[in-house]
């Protein structure tokens, strides 16, 4: 469909970054994402400016330095190898990311009003949640959610969907600040596992609106692709059989409360009740949180 809210791998690159999503490029006010690749021995000097940042290894390890403090991120071999440790950088902070062996890294970001300290979270502290059941089973790494990590406005998590399964389902939205819902702009960054003989994997992602706020996105997604969700119901994310799907969610909103409060599509919310009689997909967890940093 090639919606304006879909960014194919390579189309969003700029200034040495593989992916660049900012409030200015997305047409919203809060959420950002950059991904970048460092060769062995490479480094990059950055400044958080108006944003708070979570520095997350996608593949490989890194040293993250701000001021006189350096955190060593053990990272991981790939996004399918369990959760990673990460570093948090507050607003208005100079920092650098260096990698002795090279790797790929994500900067999850959101506009921040309050400056919080530079911090490190080991992989062993990341909550690994098995959500859903049956062919709606998925694995969630709650590394930067409102109930697991203190931040000003940024919310971030990772989801692994085994091949053939659906996630982000039933379709749900978070585009209004009400008693039951939070207004959050959301970024989906995808990676898809290759097949056993190296075939490139793929999946699909849907965003759809209401009569009052229409939006329509239905895209084939592959490694490095991004889908923006400014508003509307989103889901499912569908992993093609044989190809595990990963996505990184980055969210923030203009509301005072930092919370992920969602409202299901009322036509499909009954799906949640069907999970009580189904087992979780036995392929999960693909990898559990490590016991050390």
Secondary structure, DSSP 8 states (H G I E B T S, - for coil): ---TTEE-TTTT-BTTBSEEE-HHHHTSSSEEEEEEEE-TTEEEEEE-TTEEEEEEEEEEEEEEEETTEEEEEEEESSTTS----EEEE-SS-EEEEEESS-EEEEEEEEE-SS----EEE-GGGSEEEEES-GGG-EEEEEEE-TTTS--SS-EEEEEEE-TT-EES-S-EE--S-BTTB---EEEEEEEE---TT-----EEEEEE--SSS--EEEEEE-TT-EEEESSSEEEEEEE-TT--EEEEEEEE-SSSS-----EE-TTTTTHHHHGGGS---TT--SS---S--
